[in-house]
């Protein structure tokens, strides 16, 4: 399947990735290889294969919902790279 440089740049933009010029061509080739493999799956004859329905009719395991001690504010903030006035500090826009 043909993947263009523009396809790679569009996907990178959607994923908020900044690609170096040297990264574009290897990614283009990898994307083309993945899409070619996915397209080859269309050639399989699956007429006799039953659909898988995992967990159908099997109840989910349950456990007792019991309260337990949580972290103190000091424990929660202990590994914070930046904190102020008892809160985590994060860059704007996150």
C-alpha positions as CSV (number, residue, x, y, z in Angstrom):
1,X,0.0,0.0,0.0
2,X,1.3,3.4,-0.9
3,X,2.0,5.8,1.9
4,X,3.2,9.3,1.1
5,X,5.4,11.7,3.1
6,X,2.3,13.8,3.6
7,X,0.5,10.9,5.1
8,X,3.3,10.5,7.6
9,X,3.3,14.2,8.5
10,X,-0.4,14.2,8.9
11,X,-0.4,11.3,11.3
12,X,2.5,12.9,13.2
13,X,0.5,16.1,13.4
14,X,-2.5,14.3,14.7
15,X,-0.4,12.6,17.4
16,X,1.3,15.9,18.2
17,X,4.7,14.5,17.2
18,X,7.6,16.6,15.9
19,X,9.6,14.4,13.5
20,X,13.1,15.1,12.4
21,X,13.7,14.9,8.6
22,X,15.6,11.6,9.1
23,X,12.6,10.0,10.8
24,X,10.1,10.5,8.1
25,X,11.2,8.0,5.5
26,X,11.7,5.0,7.9
27,X,8.2,5.8,9.3
28,X,6.8,6.0,5.8
29,X,8.2,2.5,5.0
30,X,7.0,1.0,8.3
31,X,3.5,2.4,7.8
32,X,3.4,1.1,4.2
33,X,4.5,-2.4,5.5
34,X,1.8,-2.4,8.2
35,X,-0.9,-1.4,5.8
36,X,0.2,-4.0,3.2
37,X,0.1,-6.7,5.9
38,X,-3.4,-5.6,7.1
39,X,-4.6,-5.6,3.5
40,X,-3.3,-9.1,3.0
41,X,-5.6,-10.3,5.8
42,X,-8.6,-9.6,3.5
43,X,-7.5,-12.5,1.3
44,X,-8.1,-15.1,4.1
45,X,-11.1,-17.3,3.8
46,X,-12.9,-17.0,7.2
47,X,-16.2,-18.5,6.2
48,X,-15.8,-21.6,8.5
49,X,-14.3,-19.6,11.4
50,X,-16.7,-19.0,14.3
51,X,-16.6,-15.5,15.7
52,X,-14.9,-15.2,19.1
53,X,-17.0,-13.7,21.8
54,X,-14.8,-13.6,24.9
55,X,-16.5,-13.7,28.2
56,X,-20.0,-14.2,26.7
57,X,-22.1,-15.6,29.5
58,X,-19.2,-15.6,32.0
59,X,-19.8,-13.3,34.9
60,X,-17.1,-10.9,35.8
61,X,-15.2,-11.7,39.0
62,X,-16.4,-9.6,41.9
63,X,-14.6,-8.5,45.1
64,X,-15.9,-6.8,48.1
65,X,-15.8,-3.0,47.9
66,X,-14.2,-2.1,51.2
67,X,-12.8,1.3,52.1
68,X,-9.1,1.5,53.0
69,X,-6.6,4.2,54.0
70,X,-5.5,6.5,51.3
71,X,-2.4,8.7,51.1
72,X,-1.9,11.7,53.2
73,X,-1.4,15.0,51.3
74,X,2.3,14.9,52.2
75,X,2.7,11.3,50.9
76,X,0.9,12.2,47.7
77,X,3.1,15.2,47.0
78,X,6.3,13.5,48.1
79,X,7.5,12.7,44.6
80,X,6.0,15.7,42.8
81,X,8.7,17.5,40.9
82,X,7.0,20.9,41.6
83,X,4.4,21.7,44.2
84,X,3.0,24.9,45.7
85,X,0.6,25.5,48.6
86,X,-0.1,21.8,48.9
87,X,-0.9,21.2,45.3
88,X,0.8,19.7,42.2
89,X,2.1,22.3,39.8
90,X,1.8,21.5,36.1
91,X,2.5,23.5,33.0
92,X,-0.5,25.4,31.6
93,X,-2.3,23.6,28.7
94,X,-2.0,20.1,30.1
